[in-house]
């Protein structure tokens, strides 16, 4: 583990962390931009709800996020996230355990 002190600028923590990532690292984030950068470094990325982000689908997810941002800027409304449930915690635990087991077997 490494503790970093970063500036207060937008995404400063992301830009400080990403260059330190190595292939096989596990990143937990709900931020699609950080997920995309981490995937590009060969890291595995999980959402806090246990959904694994994949290189094959991250570009489409980023495009959807961009379209939703444009819609909101134009005055439109989009749905917020669903409530965080015990099932989400369980899915996260299972996904993380699977990733760590796969990494141990591969390494």
C-alpha positions as CSV (number, residue, x, y, z in Angstrom):
1,X,0.0,0.0,0.0
2,X,1.2,3.5,-0.8
3,X,-0.3,6.7,0.6
4,X,-0.2,9.6,-1.9
5,X,-0.8,13.3,-1.2
6,X,-2.2,15.1,-4.2
7,X,-3.4,18.5,-5.2
8,X,-7.0,19.6,-4.9
9,X,-7.7,19.8,-8.6
10,X,-10.4,17.8,-10.3
11,X,-9.2,14.2,-10.9
12,X,-5.8,14.9,-9.2
13,X,-6.0,11.6,-7.3
14,X,-6.8,9.7,-10.5
15,X,-3.9,11.2,-12.4
16,X,-1.5,10.5,-9.6
17,X,-2.7,6.9,-9.1
18,X,-2.9,5.7,-12.7
19,X,0.8,5.8,-13.6
20,X,1.5,3.6,-10.6
21,X,-0.9,0.8,-11.7
22,X,0.6,-2.4,-13.1
23,X,-1.0,-5.2,-15.0
24,X,-3.0,-7.4,-12.7
25,X,-3.7,-4.7,-10.0
26,X,-7.3,-4.5,-8.8
27,X,-9.0,-1.1,-8.8
28,X,-12.4,-0.5,-7.1
29,X,-14.2,2.5,-8.5
30,X,-17.5,3.8,-9.7
31,X,-15.8,6.4,-11.8
32,X,-15.9,5.3,-15.5
33,X,-13.0,7.6,-16.4
34,X,-10.7,6.1,-13.8
35,X,-12.0,2.6,-14.8
36,X,-11.0,3.3,-18.4
37,X,-7.5,4.5,-17.6
38,X,-7.0,1.6,-15.2
39,X,-8.1,-0.9,-17.9
40,X,-5.6,0.7,-20.3
41,X,-2.8,-0.1,-17.8
42,X,-3.9,-3.8,-17.7
43,X,-5.6,-3.6,-14.3
44,X,-8.8,-5.4,-13.3
45,X,-11.6,-3.0,-12.4
46,X,-14.6,-3.6,-10.2
47,X,-17.4,-1.3,-9.3
48,X,-18.4,-1.1,-5.6
49,X,-21.4,-3.2,-6.5
50,X,-19.2,-6.0,-7.8
51,X,-19.6,-5.4,-11.6
52,X,-16.3,-6.0,-13.5
53,X,-15.5,-3.4,-16.1
54,X,-14.0,-4.9,-19.2
55,X,-11.8,-3.5,-22.0
56,X,-14.3,-4.8,-24.6
57,X,-17.2,-2.7,-23.2
58,X,-15.7,0.4,-21.5
59,X,-15.7,2.5,-24.7
60,X,-19.5,2.0,-25.1
61,X,-20.0,2.8,-21.4
62,X,-18.0,6.0,-21.7
63,X,-20.1,7.0,-24.8
64,X,-23.3,6.4,-22.8
65,X,-22.0,8.5,-19.9
66,X,-21.1,11.3,-22.3
67,X,-24.5,11.2,-24.0
68,X,-26.2,11.4,-20.5
69,X,-24.0,14.3,-19.5
70,X,-25.0,16.2,-22.7
71,X,-28.6,15.4,-22.0
72,X,-28.4,16.8,-18.5
73,X,-26.5,19.9,-19.6
74,X,-29.4,20.6,-22.0
75,X,-31.8,20.4,-19.2
76,X,-32.8,16.8,-19.4
77,X,-33.1,14.4,-16.5
78,X,-31.5,10.9,-16.2
79,X,-32.1,8.2,-13.6
80,X,-29.8,8.1,-10.6
81,X,-28.2,5.0,-9.2
82,X,-30.4,2.4,-7.5
83,X,-30.1,2.0,-3.7
84,X,-27.1,0.1,-2.5
85,X,-28.3,-3.3,-1.2
86,X,-26.9,-6.3,0.7
87,X,-27.0,-8.1,-2.7
88,X,-24.5,-5.5,-4.0
89,X,-22.2,-6.1,-1.1
90,X,-22.4,-9.9,-1.6
91,X,-21.7,-9.5,-5.4
92,X,-18.7,-7.3,-4.6
93,X,-17.3,-9.9,-2.2
94,X,-17.8,-12.7,-4.7
95,X,-16.3,-10.8,-7.6
96,X,-13.3,-9.6,-5.6
97,X,-12.6,-13.1,-4.3
98,X,-12.9,-14.5,-7.9
99,X,-10.4,-11.9,-9.2
100,X,-7.9,-12.5,-6.4
101,X,-8.2,-16.3,-6.8
102,X,-7.7,-16.0,-10.6
103,X,-4.7,-13.7,-10.0
104,X,-3.1,-16.1,-7.6
105,X,-3.5,-19.0,-10.0
106,X,-2.1,-17.0,-12.9
107,X,0.8,-15.7,-10.9
